[in-house]
Amino acid sequence: MSSGYLYLIAAIAAEVIATSALKASDGFSRPGPSVVVVVFYGLAFWCLSIVLKTVPVGVAYAIWSGLGIVLVTLIAWIVFKQSLDAAALAGIGLIVAGVAVLQVFSKSGAH
């Protein structure tokens, strides 16, 4: 795995942490989660800027947004007790399938 993809994993993790903290910040009225939001979104974008040196922007963004959606949804379900209906689960499955197709079959991300 190239370092670009390692930074992409870090960018996704940072973005998921920041987005989860954004919910917990209650409209930036809670200082602790609000600081986490700012720091981790900053880290996410810094990592993504490094990713874009070696990974095409369309591929990087598709993976980042797709996996970010899935992970944030799982955190919302587990931590924030938000319910997921069949349509939500089907949509998440399609997102996962799309990221898998991009990674396994597309040559767009090849260097």
N, C-alpha and C positions, 0 to 999 in steps of 0.2 A: 504494500500500500504506500502510495507516494505521500510525501509530507503535506501536499495540498489537501489530500483527503483527510489526513489527521487533523489539520486545522479546520476543515469543514465539520468534523465531528465536534471539535471544541466550540466552533461557532454555533452549532445547533444546540449543544448543551447549554451554552451561555444564554442563548435566546430563550430557551425553554424555561430556564431559571428566572430570567428577567420577566417574562410574560406571566409566569405563576406568581411572582412577587407583585406584579402590577395589580393582579386581582386582590392580593392580600393587602396592598397599600391603601385600599378603600379611597380611591380618588386622590392619592398622595396625601392623605390626612394622617397616615401612620409613618413616622420617620424611618424606622428600621427597614421595612419592606421598600420604602421609597428610595433609600440609598442603594439597596440591592438592585432595584430596577435600573438606576442610572449606571451603576458600575458594570452590571452584566450586559446591558445593551451596548455599552461602550466596548466591552471585551468582545462581544459577538461581532460587531462591525469591524473591529480591528482584525480579528481572525479571518473574517470573510474577505477583507482587503488583501490578505496574504494568499488566501485560496485563489483569488482571481488572477494571480500571477501565473498560475499553472493549469487551472481548470476553467473551461469556457463558462462565461457568466450564465448562460441559459441552463447548462447542466448543473452548475453549483446552486443556482437559485431554485431549480426544480427539486433538487434533493433537500436543500435547506428548508424550503417551505413545506414540502410534503412530509418529511419526517418531523418537522416542528409541529405541524397540525396534529399529527397522530400522537406525539408525546404530550403536547399540551392538553389534548382531549382526554388522554388517559389520566393525567394529573388532575384535571377538573373532575373526572369521574371518581377517582380514589380519594383525593384530598378534600375537594369542595363538594362532594356528594351530588354532582350534577348527573342527571339521568341521560342515558343514551337509548334512543329507540332504534328500531330495525333499520330505518332509513339512514340514521347517523352511522350505524355500524357498517352498512353496505357502502356508504360513501367513504368511510375510512379504509375499508377493504380495497376499494378502487384506487385510492391514493397510494396505498402500500404496493398494489399491483403495478401502478404506473412507475413508481420509483424503482421497483424490481426490474421492469422491462427496460427502463433507461440504463440501469447499471449492467444488466446481463447482456442485452442485445444491441444497444446503441453503440456506435463507434464515435459518437460526438464528443465523448469525454476522453478519448484516446489522445495521447501526446505524440 
